[in-house]
Amino acid sequence: MTADRNGLGVLGLIFGGITVAVTLMAAMVVMGHIDGTLALEAPTVVAMAQ
């Protein structure tokens, strides 16, 4: 069994599109962390009784 050139081209485009999408999502997450809009841990609420 051999793969034809067109099939490999389509497969390359699919993998390339997935790679671009993952790269863009990673960049958006990093920018969110830099801006401070995303946090790994939720801020803790401290309640003091008086």
BELKAGI-V986736 format. One record per run of one state. SS is the DSSP state (hx for helix, st for strand, lp for the rest). FROM is the first residue (numbers start at 1). LEN is the number of residues. If there is no record, write none. Layout:
# BELKAGI-V986736
ss:SS from:FROM len:LEN
ss:SS from:FROM len:LEN
This chain:
# BELKAGI-V986736
ss:lp from:1 len:4
ss:hx from:5 len:31
ss:lp from:36 len:15
